[in-house]
Amino acid sequence: MTHSISRVGRCIDNGPMESFWGTLKCEKYYLYKFDAFDELSNFIITKDTKND
């Protein structure tokens, strides 16, 4: 994904990324406890590749 570099107040440009991060936090981060960022990162990568 490419980030948007638009003027202040153009929140519609940011909508898809906000939705992505919200979904990621709800489905991956809040349901499990991680002691380090590497554990979270590895969990996201392995769970996403298993769904293919």
C-alpha positions as a Markdown table, in Angstrom:
| # | Residue | x | y | z |
|---|---|---|---|---|
| 1 | Met | 0.0 | 0.0 | 0.0 |
| 2 | Thr | 1.1 | 3.5 | -0.7 |
| 3 | His | 0.5 | 6.1 | 1.9 |
| 4 | Ser | -1.5 | 9.3 | 1.1 |
| 5 | Ile | 0.2 | 12.7 | 1.2 |
| 6 | Ser | -2.8 | 14.9 | 0.9 |
| 7 | Arg | -3.8 | 18.1 | 2.7 |
| 8 | Val | -5.0 | 18.2 | 6.3 |
| 9 | Gly | -8.6 | 17.4 | 6.6 |
| 10 | Arg | -8.8 | 14.9 | 3.8 |
| 11 | Cys | -9.6 | 12.0 | 6.2 |
| 12 | Ile | -11.2 | 9.9 | 3.4 |
| 13 | Asp | -7.6 | 9.2 | 2.1 |
| 14 | Asn | -6.7 | 7.6 | 5.4 |
| 15 | Gly | -9.8 | 5.4 | 5.7 |
| 16 | Pro | -8.5 | 2.2 | 4.1 |
| 17 | Met | -5.4 | 2.2 | 6.3 |
| 18 | Glu | -7.4 | 3.0 | 9.5 |
| 19 | Ser | -9.6 | 0.1 | 8.6 |
| 20 | Phe | -6.7 | -2.2 | 8.1 |
| 21 | Trp | -5.0 | -1.3 | 11.4 |
| 22 | Gly | -8.3 | -1.6 | 13.2 |
| 23 | Thr | -9.0 | -5.1 | 11.8 |
| 24 | Leu | -5.4 | -6.2 | 12.6 |
| 25 | Lys | -5.7 | -5.1 | 16.2 |
| 26 | Cys | -9.1 | -6.7 | 16.7 |
| 27 | Glu | -8.3 | -10.0 | 15.1 |
| 28 | Lys | -4.6 | -10.5 | 16.0 |
| 29 | Tyr | -3.4 | -8.2 | 18.8 |
| 30 | Tyr | -6.2 | -8.0 | 21.3 |
| 31 | Leu | -7.0 | -11.7 | 21.3 |
| 32 | Tyr | -3.5 | -12.8 | 22.3 |
| 33 | Lys | -0.8 | -11.7 | 24.7 |
| 34 | Phe | 2.7 | -11.1 | 23.3 |
| 35 | Asp | 5.9 | -10.4 | 25.3 |
| 36 | Ala | 7.8 | -8.9 | 22.4 |
| 37 | Phe | 7.1 | -7.3 | 19.0 |
| 38 | Asp | 8.9 | -10.1 | 17.3 |
| 39 | Glu | 6.4 | -12.6 | 18.7 |
| 40 | Leu | 3.5 | -10.5 | 17.3 |
| 41 | Ser | 5.2 | -10.1 | 14.0 |
| 42 | Asn | 5.9 | -13.8 | 13.6 |
| 43 | Phe | 2.3 | -14.6 | 14.7 |
| 44 | Ile | 0.8 | -12.3 | 12.0 |
| 45 | Ile | 3.1 | -13.7 | 9.3 |
| 46 | Thr | 2.5 | -17.4 | 10.1 |
| 47 | Lys | -1.3 | -17.0 | 10.6 |
| 48 | Asp | -1.7 | -15.1 | 7.3 |
| 49 | Thr | 0.3 | -17.7 | 5.3 |
| 50 | Lys | -1.7 | -20.6 | 6.7 |
| 51 | Asn | -5.0 | -19.0 | 5.5 |
| 52 | Asp | -3.9 | -19.2 | 1.8 |
